[in-house]
Amino acid sequence: MSAFTVGDVVAERSVHLTRESLVRYAGASGDFNPIHYRDDVAAAVGLPGVLAHGMLTMGIAVGTLAEALGDSGRIAEYGVRFTRPVVVDPETGADLHVSAKVGAVDDETARIDLTVTFAETTVLGKAQVRVRLT
């Protein structure tokens, strides 16, 4: 993918998360905070349930674009603001939907705006990736 036009959707995907997904991510990342696997701890700190790791959600989002690019080395910058948690139900899990849309293009880079939703709610705010054109 080399040409970008403002407004084009360049990548989309849905990812189903389970509690097993969270355990696997915890093992890979070393983030064993119990809010990511224990309902009692999540409830004790006032959360609506066990939450997906923010960095897991962030990684799924940028990974969607990286796949479409075919070269993750073209990603020059990536930033997000966490706005809503992703609650992973012990039985039904959680479905994330990612859409990557071209927001701006200049001589050297394109800004790709990522929209990540869970239960029809946006979970990452101002999720933007700066991609090198060449």
Secondary structure, DSSP 8 states (H G I E B T S, - for coil): -----TT-EEEEEEEEE-HHHHHHHHHHH----GGGT-HHHHHHTT-SS-B--HHHHHHHHHHHHHHHHS-GGGEEEEEEEE-S--B-BTTTBEEEEEEEEEEEE-SSEEEEEEEEEETTEE-EEEEEEEEE--
